[in-house]
């Protein structure tokens, strides 16, 4: 099949990897002029690293493998501790923390040249029983059997299909960060060392 994907973030690139591997013709439309490599750290649990392995993404040497999940109060009292090595042995894939930019680069690196089209902001689309036609802001037109909207919380695809109203919120939020620190201060492969104060 011919597939268009709007957005070259983690979801869009992962979908592209899977579809290309299955033999489909894929074009990823990315509005930016290059891959967006900013952002903090991504925590990948056993299911996530297993899926990436199935997509041919080798995570060895990137980020940090996790061995222990420690839950503590703001004053440091231990609430629970989970041995992640047991989960790794059970599921065959280890949890890992990885910078978002590194994951984006690994996902994009396994795609054939020309799959990702930069400077391709989705402007308009038409869909019918025969497929979908997409026009970019620059005026380039693409046709495919279907379109995947993976263009983020302010998705142009969602707005064109469902209207311009705001996306529904889930009520959940997670804040993570990736920072430089002195050697030995990071607590090894334990995550997190301490709960944030609230």
PyMOL commands that set and color helices and strands:
alter all, ss='L'
color gray80, all
select helices_A, chain A and resi 10-21+46-54+84-91+100-109+156-162
alter helices_A, ss='H'
color red, helices_A
select strands_A, chain A and resi 2-6+25-30+41-44+64-65+68-72+78-83+96-99+116-118+122-128+131-136+141-144+146-149+190-191
alter strands_A, ss='S'
color yellow, strands_A
deselect
rebuild
show_as cartoon
